[in-house]
Amino acid sequence: MAIFRGATLTIPMIIMVMDARKVTVLLTTGISTLAIGLILSFWMEDASCKDIFAATAAYAAALVVFVGTWSRKEGAMN
């Protein structure tokens, strides 16, 4: 489970660092967030909808913060 948790944040970040075009960053963030939402909805069978929504929103927020801070620091996404 720890490998899954680490990979869910690390893999999208690596993709976004390797190809910093706006389209790649937006698609990676969107697809990753959608995939995590679907995975959580299947794995968290006892969770309510608000729990899955909160977890997915927190995941999306982490990716968006990474994109915002990294793109400003590196001057990417021009």
Phi, psi and omega in degrees: 000325180295323178296319178299314181298316179292321182290328182294334175262324186289315184297311177298324179294320178296317179300317182289330178285321182291327180224097189269020176291150183303318182297316180295316181296315180294316179294319179296315179296314181294313181293319179296317180295318177297316180296317179295319177300317178292317179298315180296324181293331177276322182282324184266070185294329182271354183279151176276170181299322182293329177292317179293320178298316180296317179294319179293320178295321178295320178296313179298321179297320179297318178293319181294320177296318177300313181298315182294315182286321181290318183292326177288320182290318184271348184072023182278177176062037177273000000 
